[in-house]
Amino acid sequence: MAKALYFAYKNGVKIAFGTDSGVSAHGINGRELVLMVQAGMAERDVIISATVNAADLLGLPDRIGTLDAGKSADIIAASGDPLKDISTLLSPDFVMVRGVVAVDK
């Protein structure tokens, strides 16, 4: 599976974060971030796959995917630099959902 992802990524296929497997335990989907980096994707591109590309795939780029006025304020923040260590996003210190703070450590 990792080889297929890497091949697609290196050949310019737009990658969107997420799964439709329906068999993964709830709450562990964030591990996909790490697996995508281990497969050869750059951290920046993994983040884009989980934001911009996922919004495009869902047909919602006008509502989610980037931090722009008028869009849903869905934001996470974590200690550390996810561009150097993507796993820092697995333990967010701050979570905002639709403009409402859900977690603030």
Residue frames relative to the residue before (quaternion, step in Angstrom):
aa qw qx qy qz dx dy dz
M 1.0000 0.0000 0.0000 0.0000 0.00 0.00 0.00
A 0.6507 0.5193 -0.3183 0.4535 3.60 0.94 -0.85
K 0.6397 0.5256 -0.3285 0.4545 3.59 1.00 -0.77
A 0.6468 0.5148 -0.3181 0.4641 3.58 1.00 -0.80
L 0.6393 0.5141 -0.3232 0.4718 3.59 0.99 -0.82
Y 0.6614 0.5076 -0.3060 0.4596 3.56 0.88 -0.94
F 0.6456 0.5235 -0.3165 0.4571 3.59 0.93 -0.90
A 0.6666 0.4954 -0.2964 0.4715 3.58 0.90 -0.93
Y 0.6513 0.5274 -0.3013 0.4549 3.58 0.92 -0.98
K 0.7109 0.4600 -0.2642 0.4618 3.58 0.79 -1.00
N 0.7126 0.4234 -0.2521 0.4994 3.58 1.20 -0.41
G 0.6451 -0.6104 0.2924 0.3547 3.56 1.23 0.55
V 0.3961 0.7008 -0.5008 0.3180 3.60 1.20 0.30
K 0.4313 -0.6814 0.5258 0.2708 3.57 -0.92 0.89
I 0.1695 -0.8012 0.5718 0.0481 3.56 -0.62 1.19
A 0.0976 -0.7770 0.6199 0.0500 3.58 -0.94 0.90
F 0.4732 -0.6745 0.5064 0.2543 3.54 -0.95 0.99
G 0.5904 0.5842 -0.4317 0.3518 3.55 -1.09 0.68
T 0.1949 -0.7717 0.5948 0.1126 3.50 -1.30 0.22
D 0.2175 -0.7438 0.6105 0.1636 3.50 -1.26 0.41
S 0.2948 0.8082 -0.4721 0.1925 3.56 1.29 0.36
G 0.2284 -0.8164 0.5017 0.1722 3.58 1.02 -0.74
V 0.6787 0.4876 -0.2989 0.4607 3.59 1.23 0.07
S 0.5360 0.6164 -0.4110 0.4049 3.58 1.25 -0.08
A 0.5426 -0.6076 0.4684 0.3421 3.54 -1.12 0.68
H 0.5646 -0.6063 0.4440 0.3414 3.57 -1.05 0.80
G 0.8088 0.3103 -0.2300 0.4435 3.56 -1.01 0.86
I 0.6777 0.4887 -0.3175 0.4484 3.61 1.17 -0.04
N 0.4053 0.7488 -0.4560 0.2590 3.60 1.25 0.01
G 0.5479 0.6247 -0.3935 0.3933 3.61 1.17 -0.41
R 0.5460 0.6219 -0.3931 0.4006 3.57 1.18 -0.46
E 0.5269 0.6342 -0.4038 0.3964 3.56 1.22 -0.43
L 0.5565 0.6049 -0.3880 0.4171 3.60 1.11 -0.63
V 0.6935 0.4736 -0.2612 0.4759 3.55 0.85 -1.07
L 0.6570 0.5182 -0.3151 0.4477 3.58 0.91 -0.87
M 0.6403 0.5259 -0.3295 0.4527 3.58 1.01 -0.75
V 0.6398 0.4934 -0.3193 0.4952 3.60 1.04 -0.75
Q 0.6484 0.5158 -0.3183 0.4607 3.59 0.93 -0.85
A 0.6559 0.5108 -0.3034 0.4657 3.59 1.14 -0.60
G 0.6772 -0.5244 0.2830 0.4316 3.59 1.25 -0.19
M 0.5153 0.6262 -0.4358 0.3904 3.60 1.22 0.04
A 0.4863 -0.6316 0.5149 0.3153 3.57 -1.12 0.65
E 0.6220 -0.5683 0.3879 0.3738 3.57 -1.07 0.75
R 0.6362 0.5381 -0.3256 0.4468 3.59 0.92 -0.88
D 0.6903 0.4774 -0.2779 0.4673 3.57 0.92 -0.90
V 0.5962 0.5402 -0.3623 0.4706 3.59 1.13 -0.55
I 0.6491 0.5059 -0.3128 0.4741 3.59 0.97 -0.86
I 0.6356 0.5120 -0.3210 0.4804 3.59 1.00 -0.79
S 0.6397 0.5307 -0.3332 0.4452 3.60 1.00 -0.76
A 0.7099 0.4560 -0.2480 0.4760 3.57 1.11 -0.73
T 0.7293 0.3764 -0.2252 0.5251 3.59 1.21 -0.27
V 0.8051 0.3039 -0.1503 0.4867 3.56 0.06 -1.33
N 0.7202 0.4479 -0.2688 0.4565 3.60 0.73 -1.03
A 0.6373 0.5167 -0.3372 0.4617 3.60 1.00 -0.74
A 0.6348 0.5217 -0.3277 0.4663 3.59 1.00 -0.79
D 0.6391 0.5204 -0.3204 0.4670 3.58 0.99 -0.83
L 0.6616 0.5200 -0.3049 0.4460 3.58 0.89 -0.96
L 0.7021 0.4547 -0.2566 0.4842 3.57 1.03 -0.79
G 0.4479 -0.6987 0.4445 0.3371 3.58 1.26 -0.19
L 0.5973 0.5878 -0.3376 0.4286 3.57 1.22 0.53
P 0.2504 0.8145 -0.5061 0.1332 3.65 1.03 0.49
D 0.6240 0.5301 -0.3440 0.4597 3.59 1.22 -0.33
R 0.7413 0.4012 -0.2151 0.4932 3.62 1.26 -0.27
I 0.8065 0.0962 -0.0182 0.5831 3.61 1.09 -0.69
G 0.6154 0.6187 -0.3892 0.2951 3.55 -1.34 -0.01
T 0.7824 0.0862 -0.0554 0.6143 3.58 1.19 -0.52
L 0.4772 -0.6454 0.5086 0.3116 3.56 -1.27 0.33
D 0.2585 0.7487 -0.5560 0.2520 3.53 -0.02 1.35
A 0.6186 -0.5438 0.4158 0.3857 3.55 -1.17 0.61
G 0.7953 0.2991 -0.2420 0.4685 3.54 -0.99 0.91
K 0.6291 0.5115 -0.3455 0.4726 3.58 1.24 -0.20
S 0.6517 -0.4970 0.4010 0.4092 3.54 -1.31 0.36
A 0.3303 -0.7528 0.5379 0.1867 3.57 -0.80 1.01
D 0.1680 0.7579 -0.5983 0.1988 3.55 0.20 1.35
I 0.1246 0.8179 -0.5319 0.1806 3.55 -0.24 1.32
I 0.0385 -0.7489 0.6566 0.0812 3.54 -1.19 0.61
A 0.0777 -0.7593 0.6431 0.0623 3.54 -1.28 0.50
A 0.0599 -0.7966 0.6016 -0.0044 3.53 -1.05 0.82
S 0.5370 -0.5787 0.4957 0.3619 3.54 -1.24 0.46
G 0.7202 0.3944 -0.3024 0.4841 3.55 -0.90 0.83
D 0.4793 -0.6630 0.5106 0.2646 3.51 -1.35 0.23
P 0.2993 -0.7889 0.5057 0.1799 3.62 -0.32 1.18
L 0.5813 0.5673 -0.3851 0.4383 3.60 1.21 -0.23
K 0.6936 0.3950 -0.2583 0.5442 3.57 1.33 -0.25
D 0.7874 0.0359 0.0063 0.6153 3.58 1.13 -0.70
I 0.2939 -0.8066 0.4912 0.1472 3.55 -0.03 1.34
S 0.5992 0.6030 -0.3632 0.3813 3.61 1.09 -0.62
T 0.4982 0.6461 -0.4373 0.3782 3.60 1.21 -0.24
L 0.6268 0.5532 -0.3327 0.4363 3.61 1.17 -0.51
L 0.5553 0.6193 -0.3887 0.3963 3.59 1.25 -0.20
S 0.7635 0.2475 -0.1473 0.5780 3.58 1.25 -0.37
P 0.0495 -0.8427 0.5355 0.0242 3.60 0.43 1.14
D 0.3758 -0.7144 0.5525 0.2078 3.53 -1.17 0.74
F 0.7791 0.1597 -0.0644 0.6028 3.54 1.24 -0.49
V 0.0195 0.7761 -0.6293 0.0363 3.55 -0.99 0.93
M 0.0311 -0.7660 0.6421 -0.0013 3.55 -0.93 0.99
V 0.0812 -0.7914 0.6058 0.0072 3.56 -0.86 1.03
R 0.8359 -0.1040 0.0066 0.5389 3.55 -0.59 1.23
G 0.7432 -0.4394 0.2110 0.4583 3.53 0.99 0.91
V 0.6454 0.4800 -0.3211 0.4999 3.59 1.27 0.03
V 0.4141 -0.7114 0.5107 0.2483 3.57 -0.78 1.04
A 0.1663 -0.8034 0.5689 0.0574 3.57 -0.75 1.11
V 0.7773 0.0614 -0.0171 0.6259 3.59 1.14 -0.68
D 0.1180 0.7626 -0.6292 0.0929 3.56 -0.97 0.90
K 0.1271 -0.8325 0.5384 0.0310 3.56 0.02 1.33
